[in-house]
């Protein structure tokens, strides 16, 4: 195992531990927005320090290396499958509080400003799915790592001299007004996680206290707080819990009634 694998191992260990800790806190109703901001800060800092855990960035390498002369790393596959499994069980905790690409967007969105809400969820879903197909084809056919042109690595390694640095920097600035633009429009790994999230074992759900005041639906940045929404794009930001006046939203096993 070479030294280049160490940051990935550290990042993967951090991701697993973080998901389990946040799950425990959520399930015991001890999680709040302040604790969430702490995790957002730690994860974002790790992104700048060791460029990990960057599962979306590694995910594209599966297609590039399997379509060319490279060799797929077992560690990479194990990590990708493990995060998928954890997401299926606990919800999108990884996306919400662990992936630096997502956490920095979440932090920037906290800056007070007029927010632009995309009401039609089908639009980002279609764009992201088309982008995933494009990424796969470019990887298999031309050995091109499309995400490299988004400047994610340039941004987190502070390569300001690179043109691509400013592409992701622009997406970060857009995050002030639009909730997680990269995650919702471009993240290829997010496509898989969104389908995994439809049947989460644990998720945010309404209980019998609900009065259908719709305050949660108004504040939800991804339009996933509706009673019959699939929660595919629920990033567990807990805004719905904070605004609910009757404690009608809780994290737990899905209610089958």
N, C-alpha and C positions, 0 to 999 in steps of 0.2 A: 504493500500500500504506500503510494507516494505521498509527499507532503501536500500536493495539490488537493488530495482527497480530504485532508483534515478539516478545512472549513465546511465542507459538505457534511461531514460526520457531526461536527459541532452544531451546525444548523439543523440537521435532522433530529438530533437529540433534543435540542431546544424546542423544536416544533412539537414533538411528541409530548414532552413534559408540559409545555404551555397549554396544549389542547386539553390534557387531563386535568390540570389545575383549574382552568377556566370552567371546564365541565363540572367539576366538583363544586366550585363557588356558585355557578349558576343553579345547579340542582339544589343546593342548600339555601338558595336565595340570599347569598352573601355577596353577590357580584353587583357592582354599580358602575356608573359612568366614570367616576374618579379612578377606580381600579383599572377600568378599561383603558383609560388614557395612559396609565403607567405601562401597561403591556404594549400599547401602541408605540410609546417612546422607546422602550427597550428593543422591540423588534426592528424599528426603523434604524436605531443606532447600530444594531448588528448588521443590517444591510450595508451601511457605510463602512463598517470595520472589516467584515469578512465576506461580504457579498453572499450571504446565506441567511435563512433558507430561501432560495429562489427557485422553487419548484416549476413555475411557468417557464422560466428561462431554460431549465434543464429538460423540461418536457419536450421542447422542440428538437433537442439533440437525438431523441429516439428515432425520429424520422430522417434526420440528416445522416447519422452514423449507420443506420440500418440500410440506407439506400446507397451508401458509398463504401469507401474502404475502411471506415472506422469500425470500431467494435463497441457494442452497447455494454455499458457498465452495469453489472448486476445490482450494485448499490443504487444506481439511478432508478432502475425498475422497481426495486423493493420500496424505495422511498415514495415513488409515485403511487404505487398500489396501496401503500400503508396510509397515505393521506386520504386517498379515496375511501378506504375502509373507515377511518376515523370520522370522515365527513358524513358517511352514511349513518353512522351510529349517533354522533353528537351534534351534527349540523356543521355549518361553515365557520367553525371557530378558527380554523387555519387561515382562511381568507380574511376573516375579521380582524384577528389580533396577532397573527404570526408572520404572514408573508410581508416582507418589507415593501414590496411593490404596492400592496393594498393599504398597509398601515400608514404610509406617508400620505396617501390620498385622503384617508380618513382623518388624519390630523389636520390637513390643510382645509378640509371641508368645515372644520370647526370654526374657522375664521368667520366672524359675523359679516354677512353680505346677503343680498337678494339671491335666493336660490332658484335655479331653473330646473323644474321637475319634468321628466319625460313620462307622460301619462300612458303612452302606448308601449307596453313592455315588449311587444312583438318586434319593434324596431331594433333595439340593441341585440335582441336574441338572434335575429336574422343576420345582422352585420357580423356578429361574433362567430356564428356558425360558418358563414361564407369565408371569413378570415381564417378559420381553422382549416378548411379545405385548401385554401390558398397556401397556407404555411406547410401543410403536408406535401402538396404537390411540388412546391419549391424546394423542400428538403429532399424528397426522394429523387426528383428529376435533375435538379441543378446543384444539389449540395449547398443550398443557401440557407443560412440561419436568419430568417426574416426578422425576428425580434432584435437582432443586433442593430438593425436600422432604426429601431425605436430609441436607441441610446440608453437602455436601462443600465447596462454595465458602465457605460461612460458616466452616467449621472451618479451612480453610487460609488464609483471610484474617483469622482470629482475631476474627471478629465475635461476640464472646461475648454481646452483647446480643440476638442472634437466637435464637429458640426452636429453630430447625433446627440450629444449631451443636451442640446437645446430643444430637441424634439421631445424627449421625456420631461424636460424642465417645463415645456409648454403645457404638457398634459397635467403636470402637477399644479400649475397655475390655474388651469381650467377646473381643477378639482375644488377650487374655492366656490365655484358656482354650480357645477354639475357633479353629482355624487359618483365617485369612483369611475371616471370615464374609461380608463384603461381596462379595469376589471370587467366592466359591463359591455364594452364594445370590442375589445381586442384579445383579452386573455384566452389563449387556446385551451389551457388546462381548466379554466373556469367553465367551459362548455361541459366537460365531463362532470365536474362538481355540481353543476346546476341540475343535471339529470339525477345524480346521486341524491341530491337534497329533496327530491320529490317525496321519497319514502323514508325520511329520517326516522330513526327509532326515537330520538329525543328532539324536540323542537319547541319553539315558542307557540303557544296555543291559547285560545280563550277558554275560560271556565264559566261556570253558571252565573257568575256575578255580572257578566256582560250585559249592558243596557243598549248596545248598538248606537252609542253616541257618535261613533266614527272618528273620534279624535285620533286614534291610532292610525287610521287609514289616511288621514290628512297629513300627519307628520312623517309617515314612512317614506323614505327617500327613493324606494324602489317599487312602491305600489304592491307590496306583498302582505300587508296587514289585514286584508279583507278576510272575512270568515271562510270563504271558499277558495282563496288563493293557494297555490301549490307550495309556496315558500321556496321556490327555486333560487330566487335572488335575495333571500333573507341573509344579511350579513351580521345578524345578531347584535345590532348596534344598541338595542335596548331603549330606543327612543319611544317605542310604543308602551313599554312598561312604565317609563318615567311619566308619561303624560296621562296614563289611564287613571281616572278619578276614583275607580271602585276596585282596583287591584284585580282586574279581570283577565290579565295576561300572565301566564306562568310558563316556565320552562320545565318540560318533563315528557313522559311517555305520551304519545299521541292519543287523543281521546277518540275512541271509535264509536261513540254514541251519535 
